[in-house]
């Protein structure tokens, strides 16, 4: 990890925004079972902080998809593993690390809807505007980021940088 990283959002800014999102989720979701589903691996830190910011009872689950290899989008979405509990009739919050092309998120939304949840909303830590209007896919958004490769706070580059407490871009 010798590369220089330009910090976009520091720990304080991230923590403040995650608490704001958690409060909004508490207000928006109707009563009933809430299942928070994290998309591994990138959403892990965001999800951990977000579920602590949500004050209502909830259950957690995870799924894992892959479309990147060596930091490049392969164009192929692979479901590596799925959730382990039924979400039929339950309110679901899908937690993503970043939305850029929107292909993975669209795939996941369609997949989760086949499981008949009572409702489905999406929280994404980051949104990268690539000229495709995918913002409408996200109900709760942390931050907009430039069209550069982002690392930290769960996001990686070839497995590294996930543990950084901030979000940044690698200076090349």
C-alpha positions in Angstrom: 0.0 0.0 0.0 2.7 2.5 -1.0 0.4 4.4 -3.4 -0.7 7.9 -2.6 -4.4 8.2 -2.0 -6.4 11.4 -2.4 -9.0 11.5 0.3 -12.5 12.4 -0.9 -14.5 11.8 2.3 -12.9 11.5 5.7 -14.1 9.4 8.7 -16.2 12.2 10.3 -18.0 13.1 7.0 -18.8 9.4 6.4 -20.0 8.8 10.0 -22.3 11.9 9.8 -23.8 10.9 6.5 -24.4 7.2 7.6 -26.2 8.5 10.7 -28.4 10.7 8.5 -29.2 7.8 6.2 -30.1 5.6 9.2 -32.4 8.2 10.6 -34.2 8.6 7.3 -34.6 4.8 7.0 -36.2 4.7 10.4 -38.7 7.3 9.3 -39.4 5.8 5.9 -39.9 2.1 6.4 -43.3 0.9 7.6 -43.7 -1.3 10.6 -42.9 -4.9 10.1 -39.9 -7.1 9.6 -36.9 -5.4 8.1 -34.1 -7.4 6.5 -30.9 -5.6 5.6 -29.0 -7.4 2.8 -25.4 -6.4 2.2 -23.7 -7.0 -1.1 -20.3 -8.4 -0.3 -17.6 -7.6 -0.1 -17.6 -3.9 -0.6 -20.6 -2.9 1.4 -19.4 -4.6 4.6 -18.2 -1.5 6.5 -21.0 0.7 5.3 -23.6 -1.9 6.3 -22.1 -2.4 9.7 -22.2 1.3 10.5 -25.6 1.7 8.9 -27.3 -1.1 10.9 -26.0 0.5 14.1 -27.5 3.8 12.9 -30.9 2.2 12.3 -32.8 2.1 15.6 -35.6 -0.3 14.7 -35.3 -4.1 15.0 -33.8 -5.7 11.9 -32.2 -8.9 10.6 -29.2 -9.1 8.4 -28.2 -11.2 5.5 -25.7 -11.1 2.7 -25.3 -12.1 -0.9 -22.3 -11.9 -3.2 -22.0 -11.1 -6.8 -19.0 -10.5 -9.0 -18.5 -8.6 -12.2 -14.9 -7.3 -11.7 -11.6 -9.0 -12.3 -8.3 -7.2 -11.8 -10.2 -3.9 -11.2 -11.9 -4.2 -14.7 -15.6 -4.8 -15.3 -16.0 -8.1 -17.1 -19.5 -7.3 -18.2 -20.7 -10.7 -16.7 -22.5 -10.8 -13.4 -21.9 -13.9 -11.4 -24.0 -14.8 -8.4 -21.4 -16.3 -6.0 -23.8 -16.9 -3.1 -27.4 -15.9 -2.2 -29.2 -14.9 1.0 -29.9 -17.6 3.5 -33.3 -16.6 4.9 -36.7 -16.0 3.4 -37.6 -12.4 2.7 -41.2 -13.1 1.5 -43.5 -10.5 2.9 -40.7 -8.6 4.6 -39.4 -5.1 4.1 -35.9 -5.3 2.5 -33.1 -2.8 2.4 -30.4 -3.7 -0.1 -27.0 -2.2 0.8 -24.5 -1.5 -2.0 -21.1 0.0 -1.9 -21.2 1.9 -5.2 -23.4 2.3 -8.2 -21.7 3.1 -11.5 -23.0 1.3 -14.6 -26.0 0.1 -12.7 -25.9 -3.4 -14.3 -25.2 -5.2 -11.0 -27.8 -3.3 -9.1 -30.5 -3.9 -11.7 -29.6 -7.6 -11.6 -29.8 -7.7 -7.8 -33.1 -5.8 -7.7 -34.7 -8.2 -10.2 -33.3 -11.2 -8.2 -34.6 -10.0 -4.9 -38.1 -9.2 -6.3 -38.4 -12.8 -7.3 -38.4 -13.6 -3.5 -41.6 -11.6 -2.9 -40.5 -9.0 -0.3 -43.2 -6.6 1.0 -41.0 -3.7 -0.1 -37.5 -3.1 -1.4 -35.3 -0.1 -1.1 -31.7 0.5 -1.9 -29.0 2.2 0.0 -25.7 2.9 -1.7 -22.7 4.5 -0.1 -21.5 6.0 -3.4 -22.9 6.9 -6.8 -20.6 7.5 -9.8 -22.3 9.4 -12.6 -21.3 7.8 -15.9 -23.9 9.6 -18.0 -26.5 6.8 -17.4 -29.4 7.8 -15.2 -29.1 5.1 -12.5 -29.7 7.5 -9.6 -33.4 6.5 -9.6 -32.3 3.0 -8.6 -31.0 4.3 -5.2 -33.3 5.4 -2.4 -30.6 6.4 0.1 -27.3 7.7 -1.1 -24.2 8.6 0.8 -22.0 10.5 -1.7 -21.5 11.3 -5.4 -18.0 10.4 -6.5 -16.0 11.4 -9.7 -15.6 8.9 -12.5 -12.3 7.5 -11.0 -11.5 4.2 -9.2 -12.5 4.6 -5.6 -11.1 2.8 -2.6 -11.4 2.7 1.2 -14.2 2.1 3.7 -14.9 -1.3 2.2 -14.0 -0.7 -1.4 -10.8 -2.3 -2.7 -8.3 -2.4 -5.5 -7.2 -6.0 -6.1 -8.2 -6.9 -2.5 -6.3 -4.0 -0.9 -7.4 -0.7 0.8 -10.8 -2.0 2.2 -9.7 -1.2 5.8 -9.0 2.5 5.2 -11.3 4.6 7.4 -11.9 7.1 4.5 -12.9 7.0 0.9 -10.4 8.1 -1.7 -8.9 7.7 -5.1 -5.5 6.3 -5.9 -3.2 8.9 -7.5 -1.5 7.4 -10.5 
